[in-house]
Amino acid sequence: MDHALKVFERMPQRDVISWNTVIFGYAGIGNMGFAQSLFDSMPERDVVSWNSLLSCYLNNGVSRNAIEIFVKMRSLKIPHDYATFAVVLKACSGVEDYGLGLQVHCLAIQMGFENDVVTGSALVDMYSKCKKLDDAFKVFREMPERNLVCWSAVIAGYVQNDRFIEGLKLFKDMLKVVKCGLGFNICVANTILDMYGKCGALMEACLIFDEMERRDAVSWNAIIAAHEQNEEREETLSLFVSMLRSKMEPDDFTYGSVVKACAGQHALNYGMEIHGRIIKSGMGLDWFVGSALVDMYGKCGMLTEAEKIHDRLEEQTTVSWNSIISGFSSQKQSENAQRYFSLMLKMGVIPDNFTYATVLDICANMATVELGKQIHAQVLKLQLHSDVYIASTLVDMYSKCGNMQDSRLMFEKAPKRDYVTWSAMICAYAYHGLGEEAIKLFEEMQLLNVKPNHTIFISVLRACAHMGYVDRGLHYFQKMQSHYGLDPHMEHYSCMVDLLGRSGQVNEALNLIESMPFEADDVIWRTLLSNCRMQGNVEVAEKAINSLLQLDPQDSSAFVLLSNVYANAGMWGEVAKIRSIMKNCKLKKEPGCSWIEIRDEVHTFLVGDKAHPRSEEIYQQTHLLVDEMKWAGYVPDIDFMLDEEVEEQDPYEGLKTTVCSVR
């Protein structure tokens, strides 16, 4: 541009066209200050000059300035043409100003531009962006001439407002016109590609993408996002590689989708690689990519890195706060998650549905019912209780806080019950050991033709395990595959192992594990070990412990479980060997932890902890309680203690070593 400016300055005579060209050039490279200065220096301006300045501000993302220029044109009585209306309507779309857009529409009618195809397309886009689809379709329907831009605008409007069925119908109508010779362009293809992705019609999206003669960055972004949104994360990453090989440069939208896929896959190394590529590109971290990175590092357990990125973001939006809060929540650091929620409110950031649902889930996990009630009150005040996900989280929160009455009330009051709501209530019953109620509700749900998902079947199988309904559990396990086409996940097999083990069928449980289409995880082997202890099956327990130690040779809890199995079978020599191995390997049993909430303070209980400022009083109270237990005739269970341990330590002393620390 510097060379162009030198040529412009040397011109003996400069006409309006040369002025407009230089202005547009500087605006094109983002130098709006100089472009405005040139415009102000013009000795003479025409409508193209004004339209150029309007377009410059619009293309540089400052729609408000474009609107101000238009208002100035009106006050100076500068004539308008179809390009003026097209630009100012796009500016109204950018700020979603329906009132101003309506006034511009009226002005266009007064000046006779309502039938112009460019103005009409801009009107359709403006009404769509302002969520006035009826007005958008009315303008589209009344247009005497329609080109691909009009069709693309109206289809995109329906897609962007989640009206996919109408969007698909319009697409089919457009194809009829296409057959008549209208043609097919990349803009329309990208819109349809985006629509299919959001509808979950991944196969159709791939067909459109494969048939495209030419693809731009929007095409690649749409197909990558479609796969990420439909949880096809490996293919998302594969498509990203293909995009790079096609010499197409990724943008922030591309990186956002790819980082989300890494988060879903817990692919930390690949995610860090992408992060490095973002830094090298000099793109910087906008809220979209930054929030995705915070989410990815949080889900992968790198919370320090997640905090650093969140704190560095220039614009901390609700999405970025949600990412850091859910990151701590997913790693069971509920106190830090609550801390960030408080900080979010302090910073004046308004929580959304996802924020409240996440915080309610934290309250459920910590059983902090008072905070949960406060969040519930805020939800009611903001009229967010109609959100299905929030309603489901309220059901879950009250049940985990022990209030099944309010949990059921939230379920009954839910304005709409989808599989998430049903799942929450069935899970609540299963969580409290109310297996019969859980199964009854599941049967009721099926009668209402609500299709169960994987989570619901986990709760139903867990309920069958608690109730000892072996045949029923096997029936549901088979039904989820044969009737609903749901392949069992690890959790379903774990429930079935528990169901068979509780009923004494430990060998059958082992056979089920060995027949699984994937390798068993530590949870399944622990479940089998626990059942071996109850049933006294040492042989299967030893097989389970070998498999468990192959996964993690330093797993102290595995040794403790096997020790308990041997102790239950009276094999004290083997118990001593296990304890000796643990001692030599310096393995210690991880202490248990629990907490209660008193007067808005959370008190965490740990074995032997003396950090609480009132620990002496707490220990005194504990001793009093143990003495009362003695008087009541309680005898500690010493079956799992070695003889020398019983001689060295009063069994009652173990009851006196648990104290709490305030958080």
N, C-alpha and C positions, 0 to 999 in steps of 0.2 A: 504493500500500500504506500510505502514511502516513495517508491519510484513513481507510482501513479500520481501522488500529490505533487511531485516535482514537475511532471508533465503538465498537470492541471494549472499550476502556478505560472508556468511559462507561456500558457496560451494567451495570445493577444486579445482574443475575445472569448468569453465564456458564456455559453447559452444555458438555458434552464436544464437541458438534458445532461450536460457535463456536470453541473452542480449536483443534480439528483444522483448521478452515477457515483461520484466521490462520497457523498453522504451515505449512500447505501453500502458502499464498500467498507467504510470505517465502522458502520453499525454491524456489518457482517463479521468483523473480527472482535466485536464486543466493546469497541471504544465509543460508547454512547456519548460521553462528554464532548469529544471532538466532533462527532456527528452533529450534535445539537448546536455546537458553536458555529459550524459551517452553515447549518440551516438558518441560524440567526443572522449570519452575514450575507445571505442571499439578497441581491438587489431586487429580484423579482421571483415570485413563487407561483406555481400552478397547482392544480389539484394533485398531480403526480408527486410533487414535492411533499405536500402534506401527507399523502398516502404512504410515501416512502418513510417519513418520520414515524408515522403510526406503526407501520410494519416493523421498523427497527426496534421500537420499544417492545412490541409484542414478541418478536423473535428472541429478544434478550430476556424474556421472562418478567417484564415489568408491565403487566396488563393495566394497572392503575394509571400509569403515566400515559399509556396509549389512550385511555378513556379521557384523561385531562386534555390531551391534544385535540381530541374530537370535540370536546365541549368548547375549546377555544376556537375551533373551526366554525362552530355554530354561531358563537358570539361575533366573529368577524365576517359572518355571512359568506364563508368560502363554499363554493358549490361542491356537492358530493357526487360520486359515481358509484357503480356497483362494487368496485374494489374497496371504497371507503367503508361501505356497509359490511362487506365481508370481513374486513380487519377488525372493526369495532365490535362486531358480534362475536368474533373469536375472543376478543379481550373480555367481553361480558362472560363468555364461557369459562375463561381462565379464572375469574374471580367468583364465578357462579352467582352473578348478580341478576336475578330473574326480573326484578323491577325495572332496572335500566334496560335490559334486553327487550322487555316488552315495549318500552318507550321507543327504542330504536326500530323495532318491528313496525310500530304505528307510523313512524317517520318514513320508513321505506315504502309503506303502502301509499302515504300521501304523495311521495315523489315518483310513484309508478315503478318501483323496483321489485315489487313483491313477486312478479313472475320470472324474474331473472334467475337462472339456474345456480349461479354462484352465490347470490344472496340467499336463495332458498336453502341451499346446502348448509350455509353458515347458520341460518335460523334453526334448522333441524338439529345441528350440533349444539347450538346454544341451549335450546329447550331440553335436550337430552342431558346435558351436563348439569342443568338446573333441576333435573329429576322431574320434568314436566313432559312425560312421554306422550300423553294424549295430545298436547299442543304440538309436539314434534311430528307426530304421525299425521295430524290434521294438515300441517304445512306441506308435508311430503305428499299426501294424497291429492292436495289441490294444485300441485305443481304441474303446469302444462307440459313441461319437458323434464325428463329425468336422465341424468347420466350416471356413470359409475360412482362419482363422488357422492351424489345424493343417496344412492343405494347403500354405499359404504357407511355414510353418516347415520342413516336411520337404523341399519343393522347393528352398528357399533353402539348406538344409544341403548338399544334393548339389551345387548350383551353386558354393557357397563352397569346397567341397573338390574342385573340378575334376572332378566325376563327372557330366559333362554329359548323357551318354546316359541314365543312370538318371533324372536330373532331368527330361529331356524326356519320358521314358516316364510318369513320375508326373504331369507336366502334362497329357498326353493322357488319363490315367485321371481326372484331376480334371475335365477338360472333359466327360467322360461324366456325371459327377455334376452338373456345372453345367447340363447339358441337362435334368436331372431337377428343376431348380428351385433349385439351391443358390445360383446367382448368380455374379457375377464382380466382384471388387473391385480397387481400385487397388494394394493391397499385392502381390497375386498377379501382377498385370500387370507391376509393376516388377521382381519377381523373375525372371519369364520374359524380360523385356526384357534384363536383365543377363546372363542365361544365354545368350541368342542372341548377344549382343555378344561374350562370351568364347569362344563356339564359332566365331566368324567368320561366323555366319549373319546378315549385315547386312541383307539384304532382309527376312528374317523379323522381325528386330528393328524395322525401320521400319514393317512392317505392324501389329505390335502397338501401336507408338507412335501411328500414325495412327488406329487404331480406338478408342483410349482416349477415353472420354467426358470424363474429368477427368484432369488431369495435375498432379502436385505437383513440388517441387524434385528429389525422388529420380528421378522419371520423366525429367526433363530431364538430370540428371546421368548417368543410365544410357545414354540415347541419344547424348549427347555423348561419353561414355567409349567407347561401342561404336564410333563412327566413328574416334576417335583411336587405339584399340587396333588397328583394321584399316587404319591408315595413310590414311584418308580425311580428310586434314587440312584441306583447304579447306572441306569440308562441316562439319567440326567447328567451325570458326570461324563459318560461316554459321548453324549451329544455336545457337551462343552468342548471336549477334545476335538471333535469333528469340526466345530465352529472355528477353532483356532487354526486347524489345518486348511480350512477354506479361506484363510487370510482375512477373516472377518474380525474386526476389533470389538472385544466385549465392552459393555458399558456398565453403569451401576446396577441396572436392572438385571443384567446377566449375572453379575457377581452375587447379587442378593439371592437369586434362585439357587445358584451353585453352592453357596455357603449354607443355605438352608438344607440342601441335600446332604452336605457333609455332617450337619448337626443331626439329621435324622439317622444317618448311618454310624454316628459316633466316630467318623473318620477324621480323627484329630490331625494326623500327619498331612493328609491331603488338604484339610482345611487350612492348616498353617502355610502350606504351599500357595494356596489361593490368596491368603492374606498377604504373603510376600509379593505376589504378582500385583495385587492392588496397590501396595506401597510403591513398587517400582514404576507403575503406570503414572504415578503422580496425580491420581484421581482424587486423593483425599478421602476422608470418611464422611459421607453425608449420613443422614439419619437412617436411610434405608439399608445401606451396606453395613454401617456401624452397628445397627440393631441386630442384624443377622449374625455378625461376628460375635457380639456379646452373647447371643443365644447359643451359638455353636460352641464357644469356649465354656459356657456354663454347663451345657449338656454333656460335655466331655470332661467335666470335673476341674477345669482350669479356671477357677473362680477369681484368682488374683489377676490373671490376664483379662478376664471379662470385666472386672472392675476398672482396670487401667483404661481399656477402650471406652467404656461408658463415661468415665470421668473426662476423657479427652474430646468427646463429641462436642462440636460447636453448638449443635441444636439437640438438646435432650428432649425428645418427644415422648408421648405416652407409650409408643411402641418400644423405645429403647429402655424406658423404666420397666415395662412389662418383662422385657428380656432378662434384665438383671435380677428382678424379683423371682421370676420363674426359674432362673438358673440356680439361685440359692435353694429354692424350694425343691427342685429336682434332686439336689445333692443332700437333702435332709437337713439343711442348715436353716431351719425355720426362723430362728431368732434374727439372723442377718437379713432374711427376706422381709420380716416385719420391720426391721430397722430401715431398710430401703423404702418400704411403703410409707413410713412416717416421714422420711426425708422428701419423698415425692410430693406428699401433701404440703409440706413446709415450703417447697419450691414453687408452689402454686400450679403444679401440673395436675390437670383433671383426669382422674382415673376413668377407664372405660369398662365395658362388660368383662373383658378378659382379666383386667386388674382385680376387680372384685371377686371374680371366680377363683383366681389364683390365691388371693388372701384368704378367702373362705376355706379353700382346700388346706392352707397352712393351719388355720384354726382347727380344722378337723383333725389333722395329724398331731397337733399339740394338745387337742382337747381343751382349748382355751375358749370356753363357751361365752364368756362375757364379751371378749373382743368380737367373737362371731356375731353376737346379738347387735353390737354397735355397727358392724358392717352391714348386717341385715337391715338395720334402721336406715342407713345411708342409701342402700339399694331401693328401699321403699320410697324414700324421699325423692330420689332421682327417677323413679318409675322404671327401674330396670328389671323388676321382678318377673316381667313377662318373657325375659330372655330364657330360653330352654336350658342353656348351659348353667346359668346362675341358679335357676330353680332346682336343677339336679344337684348342684354343689351344696345348696342349702339342705336338701334331703340328706346328703352325705355328712355334712358338718354336724347337724343335730344328732344324727344316729351315733357318730363317733364320740360325741360328747355325752352319750348315754341317755339322750332324750328322744326315745322312739316315738312318743306321742306327737311332738312337734315335727319330727321327721316325716311321719305319716301325713300330718296336716299340710306340710309343704308339698308333698306328693299330690294330695287331693286338690290343693289350690293351684297347682301348676296349670297355666292357661292352655298349654299344649304339651301333650306327652308323646315324645318320640322314644326311640330305643335307649337314649341316654338317660331320660327320666326314669323309665322302667328299670333300667340297669342299676341306677342309684338306689332305688327302693329295695330291689331284690338283693343287692349287695348288703344293704343295711340289715335286712333280716338274717342273712347268712353270717354277717359279722358278729351278730349278737347270739348266734346259735339257734335262731328261730327258723330251723330248717323247713318245718311244715308250712309256715307262712310264706317263706321264700318260694317253695315249689308251687303252692296254691296261686301266688301272684304270677308266677311264670306261666302257668296253665291259662290264667285269665288273659294274660297278654297275648298268647297265641290265638285265643278265640277272637280277639280284636284285630287279628291279622297284622300285628306289629312284628316285623321280622327281627328275631334276636341276633345279637352280634357275639363276637368271641368273649367279650367281658361278661355278658349275661350268662353264658354257659359256664364260665369259671365259677360264678356265684352259685349256680344251680348244682354243679358237681360238688362244690364245697359243702352246700347244704345237705346233699345226699350222704356225703362222708360223715358229717356230724350226726346225722340221724341213723346211720347204718343201713341206708337203703341201697344195697349192692346192685340188685337187679335193675332198680330204677335208674341208678347212676350209669350202668352199662347201656341201658336203653337210650338215655339222653346223649351219651358219648357217641353212640352209633348214629343217632338221629341228626346230630349237628353236621355229620358228613353226608349221610344219604339223603336227608330231606332238605337241608339248608345249604349244602355245598360248602361248608366251612371246614377247612383242614385244621385239625387240632394243633395248638401251639404247645410250647413247653409247659405253660401253666396248666393246661387241661390234662396233660399226662401226669403232672405233679398231683393234681386233685384225684385222679384215678388211682395213682399209687397209694395215696393216703386212704382212699376209700377201701381198696383191697387190703391194705395193711391193717387198718383198724378192725376189719372183719376176720383177721387171722390168716388171710391168704397172702402171706409174705412172699412165698415162692412165685405165685402168679403175678405179684407186683413186680418182682425182679424180671420175669419173662416179658412183661409189658415194656419195661425200660429197655431191655435188649432188642425189642422189636421196633423201637422208635425209628423214624426216618432220619433223625439227627442225633448228635451226641448229647447225652444227658448233662445237665449243669449241676452245680453244687447243691441247689435247692432240692432237686429230686432225690439225690443221694442222701441228703440230711433227713428228708421226709421218710425215706425207707429205713434209715438208721433208727429214727425215733420209734417207728413201728416195730422194728426188730427188738428194741428194748422192751416195749409193752408186751410183745408176744414171746420174748425170751429166745429168739432165733439167732444164735451166735454165728452159725455158718453163713447165713445171708449177710449178717452185719459185717463180717470180715471181708466179704466181697465188696460190699458198699464202701467200707473204709479205704480199701485199696484204690478204688476208682476215685474217691474223693481226694485222696492224697496225691494222686496223679495230676489232678487239677491244681492243687496248691499244697506242696509238701510241708509248708510252714503253718498250715491251718490248725491252730490250737483247739478250736471248737470241735474239730473232727476227732481229735484224740479224747477230748472230754466225753463226747457222745459214745465212743467205743468203750471207754472206761465205765460209763454208766451201764452199758449192755452187759459187760463182764460182771459188774457188781450185782446187777439184778439177777444174774445166773449163778451168783455165789462163787465166781472164779476169781478169788482174791489175789492169787499169784499173778494172773494176767493183768489185774488192776494195778498191782505194784509195778509190773514191767512198763505199763503205759505211763504211769506217773514218773518213773525213772527216765524214760525216753524224753518226756516233756521237760524234765529238769535238766538233762544233759544238753538238750537242744535250746534251752533257755526260752521255752514256750510258756506263756502265761494265759490263763483264761481271761478274756476281755470282760471287764466289769459291766454289769447291767446298768441301765439308766432309765429313770422315769421322771415325770414332773407333774406338778399341780399348779393351778392358778388361784391365788388368793389376793383379793383387792387389787386387781390389775397388775399383780407381780407374778412372774413365773418362777417357781422354786423347783430346781432340778435335783433329783436324788441320785447319789452315787455311793458305792460301797467305800467306807472309810474316809470320806471327804470331810475335812474340817474347815473349809473355806468360808462357810456361812458365819456371819458375825454373832449369831446366837446359837452356835453349835453346841456349847455346853448345856444350855437349856434343852436343846433337842435330844442330846444323849441322855440327859436325866429322865426326860419323858419316855424315851425308848426303853430304858431300864425298868421304869414303872410298868410299862405295857408288858414286857417280858415276864416280870414277876407275877402280874395278873394272869398271864397265860399259864404259868406254872400252877398257880392256885386253881385254875379252871381245869387242870388235868392234861394240858397239852404236852405231848412228848415229841421232841424233834425227830425227824426221819434221819437215822444215821446209817442207813443201808449202803450209802455211797461213800462213806468215810472209812479210811483204812484204820486198823486197830490202833496203830501208834498215834494216829491223828485224834482218835477218841480219847486216848490217854493223855495227850498233850493239851487238848483244848476242850473246854466245857462246850458241848453242843449248843447250849443256849447262847453262848457268846456270839456266835455267827449272826444271831438275830439282832444284836445290839450295835453292829458296826455300820449300819446304813444311815447316812445323814444327808442333808441337802445343802445346796448352795443357791443363793438368790441370783436371778439373771435380770 
